[in-house]
Amino acid sequence: MKIEELRAIQAPLKARYQETPEAALITLRAEGRLGEGVSCRVETGRALVTAGLHPAGGGTGMEACSGDMLLEALVACAGVTLNAVAKALGIALRDARLEAEGLLDMRGTLGVAKDAPVGFKSIALRFVLDTDASDEQVATLLRLTERYCVIYQTLAHPPVLQAVRA
């Protein structure tokens, strides 16, 4: 997609959201149902994914690990954002690879050590870019990718989260 095409698609949306800010508020939803064993079947919109325990937590490795899915969502969102920002800035990318790596202490999620955190201790997002862009242009590209990537910003600034019984 060329930048002109992207701008043509986004221009009316941006104008609408500027005129009517409440129109920019959307609600995304996900749903899952318990599956066989210790698993949960999640409809992704494109396919049905069965999530299960990671082998380090007792799983078989046959189902998708939700921790992996979180990192995949980060890579997907950052990749799409990087691509859009590069086009907007006129930066040509011959290739780009994104790698996310998260450190977990399984003692937390398994209840082995109360002082061990449940969840990622750290997440690193690496960008491997093939471009002729200057260091300054790449720095701007990465800064704006971080700024406009929904998943990155959600992880960096967690929203209010609550579990409620329906």
N, C-alpha and C positions, 0 to 999 in steps of 0.2 A: 504494500500500500504506500502510495506517495503521500508526502506531507500535505499536499493540497487536498487530497481525498479525505484524510483524517480531519483536517481543519473544517472542511465542508460538512462532515458528519457532526463534529462537535460544536460548531458555531451556534446552531439554533439551540442546542442543549445549554450551552454556557449563557446565552442570552436569556433563556427561560429561567434558569436558576438565579440569574442576577436580578431579574424582575420579580420573581416569586421564589424566595429562598426556601420556603417549605416544600416546594416541588422537588428540591434536591435531596430530601430525606427519603431514603428507600429502606425497606426492611428485607434483608436476606434471610433465608430460612434453610435449615437442614433437618433431615429426619432420619432416624435409624430405628431398626427393630432388632431385638435380640435374636441371635441365630443359634446354631448348634454349638455345643460345648461352651467355651468362653469366647463368644464372638458377637459382633453387631453388624448387621447389614445396613449399609448407607447408600442411598440413591444420590449419585453425584450430579445428575442432570444429563450425563452422557453415558453412564454405565452404573451398574450395581457393584459396589465394592464391599467386600467382607473384611472387617477389621477384627484383629485378634491380638492376643498377647504377643509381645516380642519374645523371641527365644530366651533372652536374659531374664524374662519374667515368667517363664514356664510355657511359652507358646511353641507351636510347631514351626513357625516361620512360613507357613502356607498362606496365612492371611496377612493383609496389610497392617502394618503397625501405625497406630495413630500418631506417634511421635514422628515417624517418617513422613506421614501425610502432612503434618504441620510444616516440616522443612520443605516438602515438595510444594506446598501452597506458597511459602515464602519465595522459593526459586521461581515459580510460575509468575507470581505477581511482580516480583522485581524484574524478571525478564521482559514481561510485557511493558512495564513502565520504562525500563531502559530503552527498549526499542522505540517507544513513542517519544521519549525525551530526545533521543539521538536524532530522530527525524525532525523534531521541532527545532533543534539547534543546528541542523544541517551537518551533523557529524556522520560520516560514512563508517559503518562497521562491516568489515568483511566477515567477521565471525565473532561470536561472544558466547562464552560458557559461564554459567553461574553455578557455584557450589555452596551448599549450606551444610554446616556441620554443627551438631549440638551435643553438648556433654550432659549426660544424665547419671545420677547416682541411684542405681536401682534399689539400694537399701531403703530409700524414702518411700517409693511406691509399693514396695513389698512389706513395709512396716517393720523392717529389721532394726532400724536405728531412728529413734524419734528426732535426733538432731540433723538427720540427712534430709535435704529438701526433696519434696515431691515436685517433679518438673525439671525443666532444663536449668542447669547452672549457668550455662553460657551458650550462645549461638554465634557462629562466625559465618558471614556471607561474603564469599570471594567472587570477584569478577575477573575473568580472563578474557581480555579484549584484543582483537586483531584489528587495529585501526592506525591510520596515519595522523590522528588527532594529536594535538600538543598535550603536554602534561596538564596544562591549565584547563584545556577543553575537557580532558578526561575527568579532572577533579570536579569541574562544574557538572558534567554528566552524572557522575556518581552522587554528588551532593543532591542534585534534583531528583535522581532516582530514589534515593532514600526518602526525600521529602514527600514525594507523591505516591510512593508504594503503600497501598492500604495495609497489607499484612505486616510490612516492616514497621510502620507507624503504630499499628495495633500492639505489636510485641514491645515496641519501645515505650509506649504510653498506654498501658492496659486500661481498657474501659471498665466501667462498673459491671461486675459479673455476679449473677446470682442464680442459684438453682431453685426452682419452684416446682411444686407438685401441681400438675394440672387436674 
